[in-house]
Amino acid sequence: MAKGALMGGLAALAVLAYQGAVTVGGNGFISAFAGGILFGAATRQRLAEPVQFTETLGLAGSFVVWSIFGALFVGEVLTRGLAARPIIYTILSSTVIRLRDLAGRHDPQRQQTPEPR
């Protein structure tokens, strides 16, 4: 099998695990993480080189996300001084808003019941 196809297939496997979990109402990050652990156990680390590509791709993605967040937050701090609004938003996003979203996913009234056939 070509190395490029294997690398692309591994990245697609992680995306598939994430999207599959989100589709059924699960946590995509946990699914992708667990899929990676299972993949490593199943291949017994025989595919270290292709796996390095997906690790690098994920690391690059996290650098982009944190760079954007940092630029938005630090940029405002440098131009306007330390303001309470971005700090409050960061704290709320990390706690209250995330917990509200998680609670909403498990709300029995929010779940759709299948229609009888």
C-alpha positions as CSV (number, residue, x, y, z in Angstrom):
1,M,0.0,0.0,0.0
2,A,1.3,3.5,-0.8
3,K,2.5,5.5,2.1
4,G,0.5,8.5,1.2
5,A,-2.8,6.5,1.0
6,L,-2.0,5.0,4.4
7,M,-1.4,8.4,5.9
8,G,-4.6,9.8,4.5
9,G,-6.5,6.7,5.6
10,L,-5.3,7.1,9.2
11,A,-6.4,10.7,9.2
12,A,-9.8,9.7,7.7
13,L,-10.2,7.0,10.4
14,A,-9.8,9.7,13.1
15,V,-12.4,12.0,11.4
16,L,-14.7,9.0,10.9
17,A,-14.5,8.1,14.6
18,Y,-15.2,11.7,15.6
19,Q,-18.1,12.2,13.2
20,G,-19.6,8.9,14.0
21,A,-19.8,9.7,17.7
22,V,-21.1,13.2,17.1
23,T,-23.8,11.8,14.8
24,V,-25.2,9.5,17.5
25,G,-24.9,12.2,20.1
26,G,-21.6,11.1,21.7
27,N,-18.4,12.9,22.4
28,G,-16.3,13.0,19.3
29,F,-13.0,13.8,21.0
30,I,-13.3,10.8,23.3
31,S,-14.2,8.6,20.4
32,A,-11.2,9.8,18.3
33,F,-9.0,9.3,21.3
34,A,-10.3,5.9,22.1
35,G,-10.0,5.0,18.4
36,G,-6.4,6.0,18.4
37,I,-5.7,3.9,21.4
38,L,-7.4,0.9,19.9
39,F,-5.6,1.4,16.6
40,G,-2.2,1.5,18.3
41,A,-3.1,-1.7,20.2
42,A,-4.3,-3.5,17.1
43,T,-1.3,-2.6,15.0
44,R,1.1,-3.1,17.9
45,Q,3.0,0.1,16.8
46,R,4.0,-1.5,13.4
47,L,2.8,1.7,11.6
48,A,4.8,4.2,13.5
49,E,5.8,6.3,10.5
50,P,2.3,6.8,9.0
51,V,0.9,7.5,12.5
52,Q,3.5,10.2,12.9
53,F,1.8,12.1,10.1
54,T,-1.6,12.2,11.8
55,E,0.1,13.2,15.1
56,T,1.8,16.1,13.3
57,L,-1.4,17.0,11.6
58,G,-3.3,17.1,14.9
59,L,-0.5,19.1,16.6
60,A,-0.5,21.6,13.7
61,G,-4.3,22.0,14.1
62,S,-3.9,22.7,17.8
63,F,-1.2,25.3,17.1
64,V,-3.5,27.1,14.7
65,V,-6.4,27.1,17.1
66,W,-4.4,28.3,20.1
67,S,-2.6,30.9,17.9
68,I,-5.9,32.4,16.8
69,F,-7.2,32.4,20.4
70,G,-4.0,33.8,21.7
71,A,-3.8,36.5,19.0
72,L,-7.4,37.6,19.8
73,F,-6.9,37.6,23.5
74,V,-3.3,39.0,23.7
75,G,-4.0,41.5,20.8
76,E,-6.8,43.0,22.9
77,V,-4.6,43.1,26.0
78,L,-1.7,44.8,24.2
79,T,-3.9,47.4,22.5
80,R,-6.5,48.2,25.1
81,G,-5.0,46.9,28.3
82,L,-6.3,44.0,30.4
83,A,-10.1,44.0,30.3
84,A,-12.5,41.9,32.3
85,R,-14.6,40.9,29.3
86,P,-12.2,38.4,27.6
87,I,-11.3,36.9,30.9
88,I,-14.9,36.4,31.9
89,Y,-15.7,35.0,28.5
90,T,-12.8,32.5,28.8
91,I,-13.9,31.4,32.2
92,L,-17.5,31.0,31.2
93,S,-16.7,29.1,28.0
94,S,-14.5,26.7,29.9
95,T,-17.1,26.0,32.6
96,V,-20.7,27.2,32.5
97,I,-21.3,27.2,28.8
98,R,-19.6,23.8,28.3
99,L,-21.5,22.2,31.2
100,R,-24.8,23.7,29.8
101,D,-24.0,22.1,26.4
102,L,-23.2,18.7,28.0
103,A,-26.3,18.8,30.2
104,G,-28.5,19.6,27.1
105,R,-27.3,16.5,25.3
106,H,-28.5,14.3,28.1
107,D,-31.8,16.0,28.7
108,P,-34.5,13.3,28.4
109,Q,-37.0,15.8,27.1
110,R,-34.7,16.9,24.4
111,Q,-34.1,13.4,23.1
112,Q,-36.3,12.4,20.2
113,T,-38.3,9.2,20.5
114,P,-38.5,7.1,17.4
115,E,-41.9,7.0,15.7
116,P,-43.7,3.7,15.8
117,R,-43.7,1.8,12.6
